[in-house]
């Protein structure tokens, strides 16, 4: 037999890995002490006794929040939903209003105003982040329970018992439902003890969260009998422990998912008899012979998520009703048992409509707080989803051309918007208004009115998942020479509409195709403008043009003449030059004097502050100068000749300069910069043909 080959390991690797461990943190998270020690902790920090709703609310607030004004409405963005603890993998974008409503439900429940007795139901179309919100809450609560601020405690029994062979042996029995240790104090004593542990000046009162579970109650009674009612001696058998919530370890975090009715029963929620232990304990009604391991049991002190909650069989809903309203569950052969947990479920619209039409489900409807989670209706926020999934760290060997993700997101958002009922608006203009762009004759009040008249906006349309699938298709295709451009993605989006399983009618399919045509037109305008800016990005030329313009408007406003630097003669201000620049940003003839005075006043104000005027600080003037310079240079570059088979050397050199600007300033690569120049050249060629 061959001897095993000795494996040599790099020296120090184990130590290097071990050095990453936070041993102090591990020690704190596995703290253990007496009941007396725990009472001292409560006296110092009564918040360790918080209810599940209070803990979830404090956990969200612990990450901070940002207040801002959107269309005259004060909104709050909670940093927790950007998923800071896990690198933003589950970050949620563009849903600040629904998330504000959700947090307000937690706030109300934390203060005991009634919503703690409700199922929180996240309702919305497929792919609208319902599952992500539930997942974030579970992940966040796990992480929070590991911090000093989010510490939770439970207890175990350190007892001796006689086994079936008649031998006495020591046994440590953790509370199967991770209860609050203060449940060990009898009800009639609690009001006085709680008042002493958490006096009024502490600003926090210890909540009354129920009684011992059947297993702990049984042990408690046995010990009380053994010690002839001496509570103090009974408590000597209690070991209080720090509780770290964990979904994988089934501690404080539960998830329940509907399955085949034949293979699932309500004991999965409330636990079941352990038949192997009946022989040991002698009866199936002995709580020690019962597994308190249903999802409601193990989620005690934390949160339970119901996936597709309205697909549950009626038998499960009975347990859900009691758990919601009374905070109690009924394990088989045992009395009602107290629980303290957040119950959150999610469902889609067809299932919710079934709930509304089912008269036998009134009790559940009455115990539900519905939070609508719509699709994103703001373009910039939709783009963030795709930028997160398709950033440069994840996409290897492929380059995504500028505006590719933006155009895909634009189409996705357009499919979700309702046609404006008035205001003479196109759907694309409405999208831009929602995205924060200002349009002539539209105020913030108009935008509020647009949102108000669109009752179901965001509840229908294309899911981000569909867009992600088509971007992925474009990335793995052989087309594009290593670069994915907007047309490749838009072609994938259009081709996929033929087999899209969620499109219910041919009219809807036709509408989505028409919206793609609108997006393609918008892309033409965007890249034309971008190429124009790249062509006119000659800093020296713009600076000279700006200086010339400023000299002329200064002379014009002060009724002076301008010195011609070539002839040395004094001449009237060049009206043709000034108007050729001002017309680029739609300054009417009747408004030219106001605009010129505005520029001169701006320059004067800077001079008083000791600052020098720079055209870049005035966005409108900067744009006008760029467009003017482009107009002057486009014929010398002969961009439209790119579509010709032969390009002269001088033109090619100028085109190469523009390409380098596109690559350096706008994020293009060698492939897509050539493509976009050819595309824009073809647009100009079409325009000349029309002329």
C-alpha positions as CSV (number, residue, x, y, z in Angstrom):
1,X,0.0,0.0,0.0
2,X,1.4,3.4,-1.0
3,X,2.3,5.8,1.8
4,X,0.2,9.0,1.8
5,X,2.1,11.9,0.4
6,X,2.8,14.5,2.9
7,X,1.1,17.8,2.2
8,X,3.2,20.9,3.0
9,X,1.3,24.0,3.8
10,X,2.6,27.5,3.3
11,X,3.9,28.6,6.7
12,X,1.8,31.2,8.5
13,X,-1.4,30.8,6.4
14,X,-3.5,29.5,9.3
15,X,-2.3,32.3,11.5
16,X,-2.9,34.8,8.8
17,X,-6.5,33.6,8.4
18,X,-7.0,33.4,12.2
19,X,-5.8,37.0,12.6
20,X,-9.0,38.1,10.7
21,X,-11.2,36.8,13.5
22,X,-12.7,39.3,15.9
23,X,-12.3,37.3,19.1
24,X,-13.5,40.1,21.3
25,X,-16.7,40.3,19.2
26,X,-17.1,36.5,19.4
27,X,-16.8,36.6,23.2
28,X,-19.4,39.4,23.5
29,X,-21.8,37.6,21.2
30,X,-21.5,34.4,23.3
31,X,-21.9,36.1,26.7
32,X,-23.4,33.9,29.4
33,X,-24.3,34.9,32.9
34,X,-26.8,34.5,35.8
35,X,-30.3,35.9,35.9
36,X,-28.9,38.5,38.4
37,X,-26.3,39.5,35.8
38,X,-29.1,40.0,33.2
39,X,-31.2,42.1,35.5
40,X,-28.1,44.4,35.9
41,X,-27.9,44.6,32.1
42,X,-31.6,45.5,31.9
43,X,-31.2,48.2,34.6
44,X,-28.3,49.7,32.7
45,X,-30.0,49.4,29.2
46,X,-33.7,48.6,29.3
47,X,-33.8,48.5,25.5
48,X,-32.4,44.9,25.5
49,X,-36.0,43.9,26.3
50,X,-37.5,45.5,23.1
51,X,-40.2,43.8,21.1
52,X,-39.5,42.5,17.6
53,X,-41.2,45.5,16.0
54,X,-39.2,47.9,18.2
55,X,-36.0,46.2,17.3
56,X,-36.7,46.2,13.6
57,X,-37.6,49.9,13.7
58,X,-34.5,50.8,15.7
59,X,-32.4,48.7,13.3
60,X,-33.6,50.7,10.3
61,X,-33.0,54.0,12.1
62,X,-29.5,52.9,13.2
63,X,-28.2,53.3,9.6
64,X,-29.4,56.9,9.4
65,X,-31.7,58.7,7.0
66,X,-31.6,61.6,4.6
67,X,-34.5,64.1,4.2
68,X,-35.0,65.9,0.8
69,X,-37.7,67.8,-1.0
70,X,-39.2,66.3,-4.2
71,X,-41.8,68.4,-6.0
72,X,-42.6,70.3,-2.8
73,X,-43.0,67.1,-0.9
74,X,-40.8,66.2,2.0
75,X,-39.4,62.7,1.6
76,X,-37.1,60.5,3.6
77,X,-34.5,58.1,2.2
78,X,-33.5,55.4,4.8
79,X,-29.9,54.4,4.4
80,X,-30.7,50.9,5.5
81,X,-32.4,50.1,2.2
82,X,-29.1,50.8,0.3
83,X,-27.8,47.6,1.9
84,X,-24.6,49.2,3.4
85,X,-23.6,46.1,5.4
86,X,-23.3,43.9,2.4
87,X,-21.9,46.1,-0.3
88,X,-25.2,47.2,-1.9
89,X,-25.9,43.8,-3.4
90,X,-29.6,44.1,-2.4
91,X,-29.8,47.9,-2.6
92,X,-33.3,49.2,-3.4
93,X,-33.6,52.2,-5.7
94,X,-36.4,54.7,-6.5
95,X,-38.9,53.4,-3.9
96,X,-38.5,56.0,-1.1
97,X,-42.3,56.6,-0.8
98,X,-43.3,53.0,-0.4
99,X,-40.4,52.4,2.0
100,X,-41.5,55.5,4.0
101,X,-44.9,53.9,4.4
102,X,-43.4,50.6,5.4
103,X,-41.1,52.3,8.0
104,X,-44.1,54.2,9.4
105,X,-45.9,50.9,9.9
106,X,-42.9,49.7,11.9
107,X,-42.9,53.0,13.9
108,X,-46.6,52.7,14.7
109,X,-46.1,49.0,15.8
110,X,-43.1,49.9,17.9
111,X,-45.2,52.4,19.8
112,X,-48.0,49.9,20.3
113,X,-50.6,51.8,18.2
114,X,-52.1,48.6,16.6
115,X,-50.1,47.7,13.6
116,X,-48.1,45.3,15.6
117,X,-51.2,43.1,15.4
118,X,-51.2,43.0,11.6
119,X,-49.6,41.1,8.8
120,X,-47.5,43.4,6.7
121,X,-48.3,42.5,3.1
122,X,-46.0,43.8,0.4
123,X,-48.1,43.9,-2.8
124,X,-46.9,44.6,-6.3
125,X,-46.1,43.3,-9.8
126,X,-43.4,40.6,-10.3
127,X,-39.8,41.9,-10.0
128,X,-40.7,45.0,-8.0
129,X,-38.3,44.3,-5.1
130,X,-40.8,42.7,-2.6
131,X,-38.6,39.7,-1.9
132,X,-35.6,42.0,-1.7
133,X,-37.2,44.1,0.9
134,X,-38.0,41.1,3.0
135,X,-34.5,39.7,2.5
136,X,-32.9,43.0,3.5
137,X,-35.0,43.1,6.7
138,X,-33.9,39.6,7.6
139,X,-30.2,40.2,6.8
140,X,-30.3,43.6,8.6
141,X,-31.8,42.1,11.8
142,X,-29.1,39.3,11.8
143,X,-26.3,41.9,11.6
144,X,-28.0,44.2,14.1
145,X,-28.3,41.4,16.7
146,X,-24.5,41.1,16.6
147,X,-23.9,44.7,17.6
148,X,-24.0,46.0,21.2
149,X,-26.9,48.3,20.3
150,X,-29.0,45.4,19.0
151,X,-28.2,42.9,21.7
152,X,-30.9,40.3,22.4
153,X,-30.9,37.8,25.3
154,X,-32.5,34.4,26.0
155,X,-31.9,31.7,28.6
156,X,-31.3,28.0,29.2
157,X,-32.1,25.6,32.1
158,X,-29.1,24.0,33.9
159,X,-30.8,21.0,35.6
160,X,-30.4,17.4,36.6
161,X,-32.9,14.7,35.7
162,X,-33.2,11.0,35.9
163,X,-32.9,9.1,32.6
164,X,-34.9,5.9,31.7
165,X,-32.0,3.8,33.2
166,X,-32.6,5.5,36.6
167,X,-29.3,7.5,36.4
168,X,-29.1,11.2,37.4
169,X,-27.3,13.4,35.0
170,X,-26.8,17.1,34.4
171,X,-28.6,18.6,31.3
172,X,-28.6,22.0,29.8
173,X,-31.9,22.7,28.0
174,X,-32.1,25.9,26.0
175,X,-35.5,27.6,25.7
176,X,-36.7,26.2,22.4
177,X,-38.4,29.5,21.5
178,X,-35.5,31.8,22.5
179,X,-37.7,33.7,25.0
180,X,-37.2,36.9,26.8
181,X,-35.7,36.0,30.3
182,X,-38.0,38.4,32.1
183,X,-40.8,35.9,31.3
184,X,-39.4,34.0,34.3
185,X,-40.9,36.7,36.6
186,X,-44.5,35.9,37.6
187,X,-47.1,38.2,36.1
188,X,-48.2,39.6,39.5
189,X,-44.7,40.8,40.3
190,X,-43.9,42.3,36.9
191,X,-45.4,45.8,37.2
192,X,-43.4,46.7,40.3
193,X,-40.1,45.0,39.1
194,X,-40.4,46.5,35.6
195,X,-40.9,50.0,37.1
196,X,-37.8,49.6,39.2
197,X,-35.7,48.2,36.3
198,X,-36.8,50.9,33.9
199,X,-37.8,54.1,35.8
200,X,-39.8,56.8,34.1
201,X,-36.7,59.1,33.7
202,X,-35.0,56.4,31.5
203,X,-37.4,57.3,28.7
204,X,-38.2,53.6,28.0
205,X,-40.7,51.2,29.6
206,X,-40.2,47.4,29.5
207,X,-42.8,45.8,27.3
208,X,-45.1,43.0,28.5
209,X,-44.4,40.3,25.9
210,X,-46.1,37.2,27.3
211,X,-45.5,34.1,29.3
212,X,-43.2,31.0,29.2
213,X,-43.4,28.5,26.4
214,X,-44.8,25.0,27.4
215,X,-41.4,23.4,27.7
216,X,-40.0,26.1,30.0
217,X,-43.2,26.3,31.9
218,X,-43.0,22.5,32.6
219,X,-39.4,22.8,33.9
220,X,-40.3,25.9,36.0
221,X,-43.2,24.0,37.6
222,X,-41.1,20.9,38.3
223,X,-38.4,23.0,40.0
224,X,-41.0,25.0,42.0
225,X,-42.3,21.7,43.3
226,X,-38.9,20.4,44.1
227,X,-38.0,23.6,46.0
228,X,-41.4,24.0,47.6
229,X,-42.2,27.2,45.8
230,X,-38.8,29.0,46.4
231,X,-38.6,31.1,43.3
232,X,-35.0,32.3,44.1
233,X,-33.7,28.7,44.2
234,X,-35.4,27.9,40.9
235,X,-33.7,30.9,39.2
236,X,-30.3,29.5,40.2
237,X,-30.9,27.0,37.5
238,X,-31.2,29.7,34.8
239,X,-28.3,30.6,32.5
240,X,-28.9,33.8,30.5
241,X,-27.3,33.9,27.1
242,X,-26.7,36.4,24.3
243,X,-28.9,35.5,21.3
244,X,-27.5,36.1,17.8
245,X,-30.3,35.8,15.2
246,X,-29.5,33.7,12.2
247,X,-31.7,32.5,9.3
248,X,-29.3,29.6,8.5
249,X,-29.3,28.4,12.1
250,X,-33.0,28.9,12.4
251,X,-32.7,31.3,15.3
252,X,-35.1,34.3,15.3
253,X,-35.4,34.4,11.5
254,X,-38.0,32.2,9.7
255,X,-39.1,31.8,6.1
256,X,-42.2,29.8,5.0
257,X,-42.9,28.9,1.4
258,X,-46.1,27.2,0.1
259,X,-45.5,23.7,-1.3
260,X,-47.6,20.8,-2.5
261,X,-50.6,20.5,-0.2
262,X,-50.1,16.7,0.2
263,X,-46.6,17.2,1.5
264,X,-47.2,20.1,3.9
265,X,-49.3,20.6,7.0
266,X,-49.7,23.3,9.7
267,X,-47.2,21.6,12.0
268,X,-44.5,23.1,9.9
269,X,-45.6,26.4,11.4
270,X,-46.2,25.4,15.0
271,X,-44.0,22.3,15.6
272,X,-44.8,18.6,16.0
273,X,-44.4,15.6,18.4
274,X,-41.0,13.9,18.6
275,X,-42.1,10.3,18.6
276,X,-38.6,9.1,19.5
277,X,-38.8,10.9,22.8
278,X,-42.2,9.6,23.9
279,X,-40.6,6.5,25.2
280,X,-38.2,8.6,27.2
281,X,-40.7,10.9,28.7
282,X,-43.7,8.6,28.8
283,X,-46.3,10.8,27.2
284,X,-46.9,12.7,23.9
285,X,-48.3,15.6,26.0
286,X,-45.0,16.1,27.8
287,X,-43.6,19.3,26.3
288,X,-40.1,17.8,26.4
289,X,-41.3,15.2,23.8
290,X,-42.4,18.0,21.4
291,X,-40.2,19.8,18.8
292,X,-40.9,23.5,19.0
293,X,-39.3,23.9,15.7
294,X,-42.1,25.2,13.4
295,X,-41.4,28.5,11.6
296,X,-43.4,30.5,14.1
297,X,-41.5,28.9,17.0
298,X,-38.0,29.5,15.6
299,X,-38.8,33.0,14.4
300,X,-39.8,34.2,17.9
301,X,-38.0,37.4,18.9
302,X,-37.3,38.3,15.2
303,X,-39.1,38.1,11.9
304,X,-40.9,35.5,9.7
305,X,-41.3,35.9,6.0
306,X,-44.2,34.3,4.1
307,X,-43.3,33.8,0.5
308,X,-46.4,34.2,-1.8
309,X,-48.5,34.4,1.4
310,X,-51.9,34.3,-0.4
311,X,-51.1,30.9,-2.0
312,X,-51.2,29.3,1.5
313,X,-53.8,26.7,2.2
314,X,-56.7,27.7,4.5
315,X,-55.4,25.4,7.3
316,X,-52.3,27.6,7.6
317,X,-54.3,30.8,7.6
318,X,-56.0,29.8,10.9
319,X,-52.6,29.8,12.6
320,X,-51.7,33.0,10.9
321,X,-54.8,34.8,12.2
322,X,-54.0,34.0,15.8
323,X,-50.3,34.7,15.5
324,X,-51.2,38.1,14.0
325,X,-53.9,39.5,16.3
326,X,-53.2,37.8,19.6
327,X,-49.5,37.1,19.2
328,X,-50.2,33.5,20.1
329,X,-49.9,30.1,18.3
330,X,-51.5,26.8,19.1
331,X,-49.0,23.8,19.0
332,X,-50.6,20.4,18.9
333,X,-51.8,19.1,22.3
334,X,-50.5,22.3,24.1
335,X,-52.1,25.5,25.2
336,X,-51.8,28.8,23.2
337,X,-48.2,29.9,23.3
338,X,-47.0,33.6,23.2
339,X,-44.8,34.7,20.3
340,X,-43.2,38.1,19.6
341,X,-42.2,38.5,15.9
342,X,-42.8,40.6,12.8
343,X,-44.9,38.8,10.3
344,X,-44.2,40.0,6.7
345,X,-45.6,38.5,3.5
346,X,-45.6,39.3,-0.2
347,X,-47.8,38.6,-3.0
348,X,-48.6,39.7,-6.6
349,X,-51.7,41.4,-7.9
350,X,-53.7,38.4,-9.3
351,X,-53.4,36.6,-5.9
352,X,-54.5,39.8,-4.1
353,X,-57.5,40.2,-6.3
354,X,-58.5,36.6,-5.4
355,X,-58.2,37.6,-1.7
356,X,-60.5,40.6,-2.2
357,X,-63.2,38.5,-4.0
358,X,-63.1,35.7,-1.4
359,X,-65.7,36.4,1.2
360,X,-64.3,33.6,3.5
361,X,-61.0,35.6,3.8
362,X,-62.5,38.7,5.5
363,X,-60.7,37.9,8.7
364,X,-57.3,37.9,7.0
365,X,-58.1,41.1,5.0
366,X,-59.0,42.8,8.2
367,X,-55.7,41.9,9.8
368,X,-53.5,43.0,6.9
369,X,-51.6,46.2,6.2
370,X,-51.0,46.4,2.5
371,X,-47.9,48.3,1.2
372,X,-47.9,48.8,-2.6
373,X,-44.4,48.2,-4.0
374,X,-44.6,49.5,-7.6
375,X,-42.0,49.5,-10.4
376,X,-39.6,52.4,-10.5
377,X,-40.9,55.4,-12.4
378,X,-37.7,57.6,-12.2
379,X,-35.2,56.9,-14.9
380,X,-32.0,57.6,-12.9
381,X,-33.0,55.2,-10.2
382,X,-33.8,52.4,-12.8
383,X,-30.4,52.9,-14.4
384,X,-28.7,52.3,-11.0
385,X,-30.2,48.7,-10.9
386,X,-28.4,47.8,-14.2
387,X,-25.2,49.7,-13.3
388,X,-25.0,47.6,-10.1
389,X,-25.4,44.3,-12.0
390,X,-23.3,45.2,-15.1
391,X,-20.5,47.2,-13.7
392,X,-16.9,46.9,-15.0
393,X,-15.9,44.6,-12.1
394,X,-18.4,41.9,-13.3
395,X,-18.3,42.3,-17.1
396,X,-15.0,40.8,-18.2
397,X,-13.9,40.9,-21.9
398,X,-16.8,43.1,-22.9
399,X,-17.3,46.9,-22.9
400,X,-20.8,48.4,-22.5
401,X,-21.1,51.5,-24.7
402,X,-22.3,54.7,-23.1
403,X,-26.1,55.1,-22.9
404,X,-26.7,51.4,-23.4
405,X,-28.1,50.8,-19.9
406,X,-29.8,54.2,-19.9
407,X,-31.8,53.4,-23.1
408,X,-32.8,50.0,-21.8
409,X,-33.9,51.6,-18.5
410,X,-35.7,54.3,-20.4
411,X,-37.8,51.8,-22.3
412,X,-38.5,49.8,-19.1
413,X,-39.8,53.0,-17.3
414,X,-41.9,54.1,-20.4
415,X,-43.8,50.8,-20.4
416,X,-44.9,51.5,-16.8
417,X,-46.1,55.1,-17.2
418,X,-49.7,56.0,-17.9
419,X,-50.4,58.3,-20.9
420,X,-50.8,61.9,-19.7
421,X,-54.5,62.9,-19.8
422,X,-53.8,66.5,-20.5
423,X,-51.1,69.1,-20.6
424,X,-50.1,68.3,-24.2
425,X,-47.3,66.0,-23.0
426,X,-45.7,63.0,-24.7
427,X,-44.9,60.0,-22.6
428,X,-41.2,60.7,-23.1
429,X,-41.6,64.3,-21.8
430,X,-43.5,62.9,-18.8
431,X,-40.6,60.5,-18.1
432,X,-38.1,63.5,-18.2
433,X,-40.3,65.5,-15.8
434,X,-40.4,62.6,-13.4
435,X,-36.7,62.4,-13.7
436,X,-36.2,66.0,-12.5
437,X,-35.7,67.7,-15.9
438,X,-37.4,71.1,-16.3
439,X,-39.5,71.7,-19.3
440,X,-40.9,75.1,-20.4
441,X,-44.3,76.0,-18.8
442,X,-44.2,73.0,-16.4
443,X,-44.0,73.5,-12.6
444,X,-43.7,71.2,-9.7
445,X,-47.4,71.5,-9.2
446,X,-48.0,70.1,-12.7
447,X,-45.8,67.1,-11.8
448,X,-47.7,66.5,-8.6
449,X,-50.9,66.6,-10.6
450,X,-49.5,64.1,-13.2
451,X,-48.7,61.7,-10.4
452,X,-52.0,62.1,-8.7
453,X,-54.0,61.4,-11.9
454,X,-52.1,58.2,-12.6
455,X,-53.6,55.8,-10.0
456,X,-52.0,52.6,-11.2
457,X,-48.7,53.9,-12.5
458,X,-45.9,51.4,-11.8
459,X,-48.2,48.5,-11.1
460,X,-48.0,47.4,-14.7
461,X,-45.3,47.3,-17.4
462,X,-42.0,45.5,-18.0
463,X,-40.1,44.0,-15.1
464,X,-36.4,44.9,-14.5
465,X,-35.8,41.1,-14.7
466,X,-36.8,41.1,-18.4
467,X,-34.5,44.0,-19.2
468,X,-31.6,42.3,-17.3
469,X,-32.2,39.0,-19.2
470,X,-31.9,40.9,-22.6
471,X,-28.8,42.8,-21.5
472,X,-27.3,39.4,-20.6
473,X,-28.2,38.0,-24.0
474,X,-26.5,41.0,-25.7
475,X,-23.4,40.5,-23.5
476,X,-23.0,36.8,-24.4
477,X,-23.7,37.2,-28.2
478,X,-20.9,37.1,-30.7
479,X,-21.9,40.4,-32.2
480,X,-20.3,43.7,-31.4
481,X,-16.5,42.9,-31.5
482,X,-16.3,43.0,-27.7
483,X,-18.6,46.0,-27.2
484,X,-22.3,46.0,-26.5
485,X,-24.1,49.1,-27.8
486,X,-27.7,50.3,-27.3
487,X,-29.0,49.0,-30.6
488,X,-27.9,45.4,-29.7
489,X,-29.8,45.6,-26.4
490,X,-32.8,47.3,-28.0
491,X,-32.9,44.6,-30.7
492,X,-32.9,41.9,-27.9
493,X,-35.7,43.7,-26.1
494,X,-37.8,43.8,-29.2
495,X,-37.1,40.2,-30.2
496,X,-38.1,39.0,-26.7
497,X,-41.5,40.6,-26.9
498,X,-42.7,37.8,-29.2
499,X,-42.4,35.2,-26.5
500,X,-42.9,37.3,-23.4
501,X,-45.1,35.2,-21.1
502,X,-46.6,38.2,-19.2
503,X,-47.8,40.2,-22.2
504,X,-51.5,39.6,-22.3
505,X,-52.5,41.1,-25.7
506,X,-51.2,41.9,-29.1
507,X,-52.1,45.6,-28.6
508,X,-49.8,45.7,-25.5
509,X,-47.0,44.1,-27.5
510,X,-47.5,46.7,-30.3
511,X,-47.4,49.5,-27.8
512,X,-44.1,48.3,-26.3
513,X,-42.6,48.1,-29.8
514,X,-43.7,51.7,-30.5
515,X,-42.1,52.8,-27.2
516,X,-38.8,51.2,-28.4
517,X,-39.0,53.4,-31.6
518,X,-39.4,56.5,-29.3
519,X,-36.3,55.4,-27.3
520,X,-34.3,54.9,-30.6
521,X,-35.2,58.5,-31.6
522,X,-34.2,59.8,-28.2
523,X,-30.8,57.9,-28.5
524,X,-30.2,59.6,-31.9
525,X,-30.7,63.0,-30.3
526,X,-28.4,62.1,-27.3
527,X,-25.5,60.9,-29.4
528,X,-25.8,63.7,-31.9
529,X,-25.4,66.1,-29.1
530,X,-22.5,64.1,-27.6
531,X,-20.6,64.0,-30.9
532,X,-21.3,67.7,-31.3
533,X,-19.8,68.4,-27.9
534,X,-16.8,66.2,-28.7
535,X,-16.2,68.0,-32.0
536,X,-16.4,71.4,-30.3
537,X,-14.3,70.4,-27.3
538,X,-11.4,72.5,-28.5
539,X,-10.8,74.5,-25.3
540,X,-8.7,77.1,-27.0
541,X,-11.2,77.7,-29.7
542,X,-14.1,78.0,-27.2
543,X,-12.1,80.3,-25.0
544,X,-11.4,82.6,-28.0
545,X,-15.0,82.5,-29.1
546,X,-16.1,83.3,-25.5
547,X,-13.7,86.2,-25.2
548,X,-14.9,87.6,-28.5
549,X,-18.6,87.3,-27.5
550,X,-17.9,88.9,-24.1
551,X,-16.1,91.8,-25.7
552,X,-19.0,92.4,-28.0
553,X,-21.8,92.2,-25.4
554,X,-19.7,94.5,-23.1
555,X,-19.5,97.1,-25.8
556,X,-23.2,96.6,-26.7
557,X,-24.5,97.0,-23.1
558,X,-22.2,100.0,-22.5
559,X,-22.9,101.5,-25.9
560,X,-19.3,101.5,-26.9
561,X,-17.3,100.2,-30.0
562,X,-15.1,97.2,-30.3
563,X,-11.5,97.4,-31.4
564,X,-10.7,95.1,-34.3
565,X,-7.5,93.3,-33.3
566,X,-6.4,92.9,-36.9
567,X,-7.0,96.4,-38.3
568,X,-6.8,98.3,-35.0
569,X,-10.0,100.2,-36.0
570,X,-13.0,100.6,-33.7
571,X,-16.2,99.1,-35.0
572,X,-19.8,98.5,-33.9
573,X,-20.4,95.3,-31.9
574,X,-20.8,92.3,-34.1
575,X,-24.5,91.7,-33.9
576,X,-24.4,88.7,-36.3
577,X,-21.8,86.9,-34.1
578,X,-23.8,87.6,-30.9
579,X,-27.1,86.4,-32.3
580,X,-25.5,83.3,-33.9
581,X,-24.5,82.2,-30.4
582,X,-27.7,83.3,-28.6
583,X,-29.9,81.5,-31.1
584,X,-28.3,78.2,-30.2
585,X,-30.1,78.3,-26.8
586,X,-33.3,79.8,-28.1
587,X,-32.8,83.4,-26.9
588,X,-35.4,85.3,-28.8
589,X,-34.7,88.7,-30.4
590,X,-36.9,90.4,-27.8
591,X,-34.9,88.8,-25.0
592,X,-31.4,89.4,-26.2
593,X,-30.9,92.6,-24.2
594,X,-31.9,90.9,-21.0
595,X,-29.6,87.9,-21.6
596,X,-26.6,90.1,-22.4
597,X,-27.2,92.3,-19.3
598,X,-27.6,89.1,-17.2
599,X,-24.1,87.8,-18.4
600,X,-22.5,91.2,-17.7
601,X,-24.0,91.4,-14.2
602,X,-22.8,87.9,-13.5
603,X,-19.3,88.8,-14.6
604,X,-19.4,92.0,-12.4
605,X,-20.6,90.0,-9.4
606,X,-17.7,87.6,-9.8
607,X,-15.2,90.5,-10.1
608,X,-16.5,92.0,-6.8
609,X,-15.7,88.7,-5.1
610,X,-12.3,88.7,-6.7
611,X,-13.1,85.8,-9.0
612,X,-12.4,85.5,-12.7
613,X,-15.3,84.6,-15.1
614,X,-15.1,81.2,-16.8
615,X,-17.6,80.1,-19.4
616,X,-17.9,76.7,-17.8
617,X,-19.6,78.2,-14.7
618,X,-22.5,79.4,-16.9
619,X,-24.2,76.3,-18.2
620,X,-26.4,78.0,-20.8
621,X,-23.6,80.1,-22.3
622,X,-21.3,77.0,-22.3
623,X,-23.8,75.0,-24.3
624,X,-24.4,77.9,-26.7
625,X,-20.6,78.3,-27.4
626,X,-20.2,74.5,-28.0
627,X,-23.1,74.4,-30.5
628,X,-21.7,77.5,-32.3
629,X,-18.3,76.0,-32.5
630,X,-19.7,72.7,-33.8
631,X,-21.6,74.6,-36.5
632,X,-18.4,76.3,-37.5
633,X,-16.3,73.1,-37.5
634,X,-18.6,70.4,-38.8
635,X,-18.1,71.2,-42.4
636,X,-14.3,71.4,-42.0
637,X,-14.3,67.9,-40.4
638,X,-16.7,66.6,-43.1
639,X,-18.3,64.2,-40.6
640,X,-20.9,63.1,-43.1
641,X,-18.1,61.9,-45.4
642,X,-17.4,59.1,-42.9
643,X,-20.1,57.0,-44.7
644,X,-18.0,57.3,-47.8
645,X,-15.5,54.5,-48.7
646,X,-12.6,56.9,-48.9
647,X,-11.7,59.6,-46.3
648,X,-8.8,62.0,-46.9
649,X,-5.9,62.1,-44.5
650,X,-6.7,65.6,-43.0
651,X,-10.3,64.6,-42.3
652,X,-9.2,61.3,-40.7
653,X,-6.8,63.1,-38.4
654,X,-9.6,65.4,-37.2
655,X,-11.9,62.4,-36.8
656,X,-9.2,60.6,-34.7
657,X,-9.0,63.6,-32.4
658,X,-12.8,63.5,-31.9
659,X,-12.6,59.7,-31.2
660,X,-10.0,60.2,-28.6
661,X,-12.2,62.9,-26.9
662,X,-15.1,60.4,-26.9
663,X,-12.9,57.7,-25.4
664,X,-11.3,60.0,-22.8
665,X,-14.3,62.2,-21.8
666,X,-17.4,60.1,-22.4
667,X,-16.5,56.5,-21.7
668,X,-16.4,55.1,-25.3
669,X,-14.0,52.4,-26.4
670,X,-12.2,52.2,-29.8
671,X,-15.1,50.0,-31.2
672,X,-18.1,52.0,-30.0
673,X,-16.5,55.4,-30.7
674,X,-16.1,54.4,-34.4
675,X,-19.6,53.0,-34.4
676,X,-21.2,56.2,-32.9
677,X,-19.3,58.5,-35.3
678,X,-20.5,56.4,-38.3
679,X,-24.0,56.4,-36.9
680,X,-24.1,60.2,-36.4
681,X,-22.5,60.7,-39.8
682,X,-25.3,58.7,-41.4
683,X,-27.8,60.9,-39.6
684,X,-26.2,64.0,-41.0
685,X,-26.1,62.4,-44.4
686,X,-29.8,61.7,-44.2
687,X,-30.4,65.3,-43.2
688,X,-28.4,66.6,-46.2
689,X,-30.3,64.2,-48.5
690,X,-33.6,65.6,-47.2
691,X,-32.4,69.2,-47.7
